[in-house]
């Protein structure tokens, strides 16, 4: 006897295996655990890089503070040098030709009860041609 084997082509693309509720619940628990771990990792990474950025900023501000302190010292030394009385007397005498006043050259002004700090006046200018 001869046996014939025939192949039947069955389309199984429309078949859907029903998911068990226990397996589906396990899937969602794993997704939630993975999401929680990923969010914790992202928060840790964000805090770590924020800390690094703040360290760079603190270092930059310390450098700026050191530069400002050095500039402050230089400007204080320059102010002391410029306001030295010997330097002022030498510039007044040599460059400007000023001398120490003799007796009687300077007369004190009597103070009046009506003090006037400033008076505003109008100045008329001739018209331009």
C-alpha positions as CSV (number, residue, x, y, z in Angstrom):
1,X,0.0,0.0,0.0
2,X,1.2,3.4,-0.9
3,X,0.7,6.3,1.4
4,X,0.3,9.8,0.3
5,X,1.2,12.6,2.5
6,X,-0.4,15.9,1.6
7,X,0.5,19.3,3.0
8,X,-2.3,21.5,4.0
9,X,-1.5,25.2,4.0
10,X,-3.1,26.7,7.1
11,X,-3.1,30.5,7.6
12,X,-2.3,31.0,11.3
13,X,-1.7,34.7,11.1
14,X,-5.1,35.6,12.5
15,X,-4.7,33.3,15.5
16,X,-4.0,35.1,18.8
17,X,-2.9,33.2,21.9
18,X,-4.7,34.6,24.9
19,X,-2.4,36.1,27.5
20,X,-2.7,34.8,31.0
21,X,-3.5,37.5,33.6
22,X,-0.6,36.4,35.8
23,X,1.9,36.7,33.0
24,X,0.5,40.1,32.0
25,X,0.7,41.3,35.7
26,X,4.3,40.1,35.9
27,X,5.1,42.0,32.7
28,X,3.8,45.3,34.1
29,X,5.6,44.7,37.4
30,X,8.9,44.3,35.5
31,X,8.2,47.4,33.4
32,X,7.5,49.4,36.6
33,X,10.6,48.2,38.3
34,X,12.7,48.9,35.2
35,X,11.2,52.4,34.9
36,X,11.9,53.1,38.6
37,X,15.5,52.0,38.3
38,X,15.9,54.0,35.1
39,X,14.5,57.1,36.8
40,X,16.7,56.7,39.9
41,X,19.7,56.3,37.6
42,X,18.7,59.5,35.6
43,X,18.2,61.5,38.8
44,X,21.6,60.3,40.2
45,X,23.3,61.2,36.9
46,X,21.7,64.6,36.8
47,X,22.8,65.4,40.3
48,X,26.3,64.2,39.6
49,X,26.7,66.4,36.6
50,X,25.1,69.3,38.4
51,X,27.6,68.9,41.2
52,X,30.5,68.9,38.7
53,X,29.1,72.1,37.1
54,X,28.8,73.8,40.5
55,X,32.4,72.8,41.3
56,X,33.6,74.4,38.0
57,X,31.6,77.5,38.8
58,X,33.0,77.7,42.4
59,X,36.5,77.3,41.0
60,X,35.9,80.1,38.4
61,X,34.5,82.4,41.1
62,X,37.5,81.7,43.4
63,X,39.8,82.6,40.5
64,X,37.8,85.8,39.9
65,X,37.9,86.6,43.6
66,X,41.7,86.2,43.7
67,X,42.1,88.5,40.6
68,X,39.8,91.1,42.2
69,X,41.8,90.9,45.5
70,X,45.0,91.5,43.6
71,X,43.5,94.4,41.6
72,X,42.2,95.9,44.9
73,X,45.7,95.7,46.4
74,X,47.2,97.4,43.3
75,X,44.6,100.1,43.3
76,X,45.0,100.8,47.0
77,X,48.8,101.1,46.6
78,X,48.2,103.4,43.6
79,X,45.8,105.6,45.6
80,X,48.2,105.8,48.5
81,X,51.0,106.7,46.1
82,X,49.0,109.4,44.3
83,X,47.8,111.0,47.5
84,X,51.3,111.2,49.1
85,X,51.8,114.8,50.3
86,X,55.5,115.0,49.0
87,X,54.4,114.0,45.5
88,X,51.6,116.6,45.6
89,X,53.9,119.3,46.7
90,X,56.5,118.5,44.1
91,X,53.9,118.5,41.3
92,X,52.4,121.7,42.5
93,X,55.8,123.4,42.7
94,X,57.5,122.0,39.6
95,X,54.8,121.5,37.1
96,X,52.2,124.0,38.1
97,X,54.5,126.7,39.5
98,X,52.5,127.1,42.8
99,X,54.1,128.3,46.0
100,X,53.2,128.4,49.6
101,X,51.2,131.5,50.4
102,X,52.9,134.3,52.4
103,X,51.4,136.0,55.3
104,X,48.6,138.4,54.2
105,X,48.2,136.8,50.8
106,X,45.2,134.7,51.9
107,X,42.3,136.4,53.7
108,X,39.6,134.4,55.4
109,X,36.0,135.0,54.3
110,X,33.5,135.9,56.8
111,X,30.6,133.5,57.0
112,X,27.2,135.0,56.6
113,X,23.8,133.7,57.9
114,X,22.4,133.5,54.3
115,X,24.3,130.6,52.8
116,X,23.9,130.2,49.1
117,X,25.1,127.0,47.7
118,X,24.4,127.6,44.1
119,X,22.4,130.0,42.0
120,X,20.9,129.2,38.7
121,X,21.0,131.9,36.1
122,X,20.0,132.1,32.5
123,X,22.7,132.7,30.0
124,X,21.7,134.3,26.8
125,X,23.7,133.3,23.8
126,X,23.9,135.5,20.7
127,X,22.2,133.9,17.7
128,X,24.4,132.1,15.3
129,X,24.9,133.5,11.8
